[in-house]
Every structure is written in C-alpha cells, then in structure tokens.
Amino acid sequence: MINPGRPRNQSRSTRSMPFSGLEYADPKKKGNLVGKILLAAALTALCIIMLKQSPSFNTTNVFSKHEQGVTHVLVTGGAGYIGSHAALRLLKDKYRVTIVDNLSRGNLGAVKVLQELFPEPGRLQFIYADLGDAKAVNKIFSENAFDAVIHFAAVAYVGESTLDPLKYYHNITSNTLVVLESMAAKGVKTLIYSSTCATYGEPEKMPITEETPQVPINPYGKAKKMAEDIILDFSKNSDMGVMILRYFNVIGSDPEGRLGEAPRPELRDHGRISGACFDAARGIINGLKVKGTDYSTADGTCVRDYIDVNDLVDAHVKALERAKPSKVGIYNVGTGKGRSVKEFVEACKKATAATIKVDFEPRRPGDYAEVYSDPTKIRRELNWTAKHTDLQESLEIAWRWQKAHRDGYGST
Ligand SMILES: NC(=O)c1ccc[n+]([C@@H]2O[C@H](COP(=O)([O-])OP(=O)(O)OC[C@H]3O[C@@H](n4cnc5c(N)ncnc54)[C@H](O)[C@@H]3O)[C@@H](O)[C@H]2O)c1
C-alpha cells in the first residue's frame, strides 16, 4: 500500500509494512507469532465445529442436496389451512418439507406448531416469500433440491374473486407459471396441483365426473381452470409427473387438535359455511343466513359435497406416491355424497352445542342447487376413499380447535 506521508528517502526498515515482523529472526517474536497462528487456527476450528453443529447450518446443507430414500417436497401455501395439514401429514410420513408462504392469508403460528413437532434438522424449513416474485422463487429453487411440489398457495374465496378479479387472475395463473418455470429449469419431477370443483361451474348433470365439461362461472374458478390449462399444455412436452386434484368443499381439522382453520377476520364476509357456523356459535355474527329454500333438492336448500381435510391430505399423499414421469392424473376429491345446507346447519348446531339463530332468505344469485362429486376414478386409480364422512364428527373436531383458539393462531 502506498503511504502518501512517507518521504522518498525514508529507509525501508522504518516503513510501515504489514509483514515487517517476518524480516527479523527474533526468536521471542517468532514464538509469539507461532502462538498467535495456533490460537487463530484453534479459534477457526472451534467456530467451524460450532457452526456445523448449529441446526441452521445442517438444515441449509441438508435441504440443498437430494438424499436417497428421502423425498423433499416444496409445499407452497403451507402456512394456510389445507397446506399446514398437508405439511403435518407429510412430516409424519417422513417426507422432508419446505414451506414457502407470503403469510398474506396463512399463519406463522401454524408453521411454529409444525416446527415444534418436528424440530430435528433436515425435516422442515419455512421460507417467507411471495410466489409472484420470480427472482425470489428462482433463488429458492436454486438453493434447494426439491423432488416434488404441492402447489396450494392461492387466494381462494369465490365471493372475493368477483370483487377483485385481477388479484385472482394474477395470483393463481401467474404464480403457477412462475413455479412451473422454476420446476422446469431445475428438473423437479413431480407436481401436485390444488384445483377446485369451481372449475366445473354449473354442470347440468350430477354427480360431477372428471369428464364433466369445465365451464367456470366466477374469476376464481376461471383462474384455476387457466392454471390447469397452463400445467396441461406444459406437460405435453415434459417428463414431469402431474396430478391435478379438484377439491370439493373442505371442512374439519387435525383430530389431535394441533392445527385448525384460521382465516383472516377481514375475510369473514367471503368465508365458507363452516367458518360462518363457528362464528355464529361464538356469537361473533348474529346467526346464520340460509339463502334459498326453494331449490329442487330434498329439503329445498343447496346441496354440497363436504370433504374432510384429513381425507383430502391423504389424497395428496397417494397422488404423490403414484405420480409417474410424463403422466397426468386429474381427480375429483369429494365424498360422492351431497349434504344440504339445512343438514349442515343441524350438524353444526349439534357439534357446537350452541343455539344458532337461522334466518331463511331468498336465493343468492349465482348459487347452484346441487354440487357433488363422483369419486370413482380416484378410488379406482389411487385407491383413495373418503373415510371421515360423518359431518357432525368433522365439525366437532374443528369446533374443539376453534374453542381452544379463540383468536386463531394469535392466541397460541
Ligand atoms: N378450502 C377449500 O374449501 C378449497 C376448495 C377447493 C380448492 N382449494 C384450494 O386449496 C388451496 C389452499 O386453500 P386453503 O383453503 O388452504 O386457503 P388458505 O388461504 O388457508 O391458504 C392459502 C395459503 O397460500 C398463501 N399464499 C397466497 N398467495 C401467496 C403468494 N403469492 N405467495 C406465497 N404464498 C401465498 C397464503 O398466505 C395462505 O397461507 C388453494 O389453492 C385453494 O384454491 C381450497
């Protein structure tokens, strides 16, 4: 380094030189130096050992490498209702799990529950990221060795989608594209995609099979259908194994009470029937409003197919196990049995043991009378059937969690 303050004629020995100590064979100084080098080496070694033993060091290493006998699954939206239940099941089944979520709708509390249950290095990691950020997503795929992706992350309320369609088209289609591009770039072999019965719209014939024409009628259903089309077109020239699961109405929660459904309070108006029922049981809302009692159904109210979340995640695990390179499987995930809104409300009253005021009102425009699945294909090809088909029991389990978590995950 040049020292601008040194006169030109200054002797070498007085120059400020970083290695000056090496120029003298002074035994005392040499002893000091050797001691210092040894100390530095010992400290460095100690640091490396400590770093290697820290969970984060191991975690980073383990997640970035494929390991024989271990399937590493990226669960997008794993902080949400279905995604967190799926992550729990995958972890129980010895999968390695990475959750990516922007927490726009999900709960960090759910991730914490999972982390406490599976604290061992290399089991679960959480990455806070928005799937709309292609750079961030590419980085995640570059730094992690995924074997499969289950793409749950999405905004998912029919009513909200009609008020803010662009949000839905963007979040559902564009984010799926980003995930798919990263998967293709890194050669990730399996994709399980969360689709919905809303892609069918208002079919004339019940039950709904996978061959029923998809004519969605709201932006949510349309965007999901677009995402399916993107995936299907891509898969024509790819060796990726793809499973598209079209869920019906999801209810219930973990029977051991570790996870539950905790949507944002501001989404209450767009909420699903089970959320409304629990809110009414708690007195947060002033009873339930049943819209339409003159449909051509057994009791005049709408009929839907309610699938327990534990059965739903079981379908995902079966789909994951049976996905094959270059093959696409499309499956309805429902019980095959329709339940009327009146039946649901009665089951809810019994499950919560609450007095729930019910008002019967005229039909809501856009609601269709009956929607239920034909689950023959998934039973035949994936050996899956719904086991938790007692509506009241599913609601009792969900209600237990709701009662114990009055502020959702905020109170845990
Ligand atoms: N709940 C149902 O009845 C139902 C029915 C059919 C299909 N589905 C589908 O299942 C999936 C999961 O639904 P859910 O009920 O668990 O919803 P949820 O809102 O509880 O979970 C969705 C998760 O995705 C995350 N997310 C949303 N946008 C994101 C983004 N841009 N980047 C990263 N994370 C993002 C949210 O924060 C949330 O944690 C969705 O794809 C939904 O369309 C749900």
The ligand as a MOL file (V3000), in Angstrom:
LIG
                    3D

  0  0  0     0  0            999 V3000
M  V30 BEGIN CTAB
M  V30 COUNTS 44 48 0 0 0
M  V30 BEGIN ATOM
M  V30 1 N -60.6770 -24.5140 1.2810 0
M  V30 2 C -61.4120 -25.0390 0.3300 0
M  V30 3 O -62.5760 -25.3880 0.5360 0
M  V30 4 C -60.8110 -25.2620 -1.0500 0
M  V30 5 C -61.6000 -25.8870 -2.0260 0
M  V30 6 C -61.0430 -26.1160 -3.2840 0
M  V30 7 C -59.7390 -25.7490 -3.5550 0
M  V30 8 N -58.9970 -25.1200 -2.6030 0 CHG=1
M  V30 9 C -57.6100 -24.7390 -2.9440 0
M  V30 10 O -56.7390 -25.2090 -1.9280 0
M  V30 11 C -55.6230 -24.3300 -1.8020 0
M  V30 12 C -55.4240 -23.9800 -0.3380 0
M  V30 13 O -56.5930 -23.3520 0.1470 0
M  V30 14 P -56.8220 -23.0010 1.6860 0
M  V30 15 O -58.2540 -23.1590 1.9570 0
M  V30 16 O -55.8190 -23.7170 2.4990 0 CHG=-1
M  V30 17 O -56.5020 -21.4410 1.6670 0
M  V30 18 P -55.6400 -20.5780 2.7080 0
M  V30 19 O -55.9150 -19.1490 2.3900 0
M  V30 20 O -55.8500 -21.0420 4.0880 0
M  V30 21 O -54.1410 -20.9310 2.2900 0
M  V30 22 C -53.5100 -20.3940 1.1480 0
M  V30 23 C -52.0780 -20.0530 1.5200 0
M  V30 24 O -51.4000 -19.5340 0.3850 0
M  V30 25 C -50.6330 -18.3980 0.7780 0
M  V30 26 N -50.4390 -17.5430 -0.3850 0
M  V30 27 C -51.3950 -16.9120 -1.1020 0
M  V30 28 N -50.8070 -16.1990 -2.0870 0
M  V30 29 C -49.4740 -16.3920 -1.9890 0
M  V30 30 C -48.3390 -15.9160 -2.7110 0
M  V30 31 N -48.4780 -15.0710 -3.7350 0
M  V30 32 N -47.1100 -16.3090 -2.3250 0
M  V30 33 C -46.9450 -17.1570 -1.2890 0
M  V30 34 N -47.9770 -17.6310 -0.5550 0
M  V30 35 C -49.2270 -17.2530 -0.9090 0
M  V30 36 C -51.4430 -17.7540 1.8870 0
M  V30 37 O -50.6920 -16.9200 2.7280 0
M  V30 38 C -52.0050 -18.9730 2.6170 0
M  V30 39 O -51.1290 -19.3990 3.6380 0
M  V30 40 C -55.9150 -23.1440 -2.7140 0
M  V30 41 O -55.1940 -23.3110 -3.9030 0
M  V30 42 C -57.4090 -23.2460 -2.9630 0
M  V30 43 O -57.7660 -22.7030 -4.1900 0
M  V30 44 C -59.4980 -24.8780 -1.3580 0
M  V30 END ATOM
M  V30 BEGIN BOND
M  V30 1 1 1 2
M  V30 2 2 2 3
M  V30 3 1 2 4
M  V30 4 1 4 5
M  V30 5 2 4 44
M  V30 6 2 5 6
M  V30 7 1 6 7
M  V30 8 2 7 8
M  V30 9 1 8 9
M  V30 10 1 8 44
M  V30 11 1 9 10
M  V30 12 1 9 42
M  V30 13 1 10 11
M  V30 14 1 11 12
M  V30 15 1 11 40
M  V30 16 1 12 13
M  V30 17 1 13 14
M  V30 18 2 14 15
M  V30 19 1 14 16
M  V30 20 1 14 17
M  V30 21 1 17 18
M  V30 22 2 18 19
M  V30 23 1 18 20
M  V30 24 1 18 21
M  V30 25 1 21 22
M  V30 26 1 22 23
M  V30 27 1 23 24
M  V30 28 1 23 38
M  V30 29 1 24 25
M  V30 30 1 25 26
M  V30 31 1 25 36
M  V30 32 1 26 27
M  V30 33 1 26 35
M  V30 34 2 27 28
M  V30 35 1 28 29
M  V30 36 1 29 30
M  V30 37 2 29 35
M  V30 38 1 30 31
M  V30 39 2 30 32
M  V30 40 1 32 33
M  V30 41 2 33 34
M  V30 42 1 34 35
M  V30 43 1 36 37
M  V30 44 1 36 38
M  V30 45 1 38 39
M  V30 46 1 40 41
M  V30 47 1 40 42
M  V30 48 1 42 43
M  V30 END BOND
M  V30 END CTAB
M  END
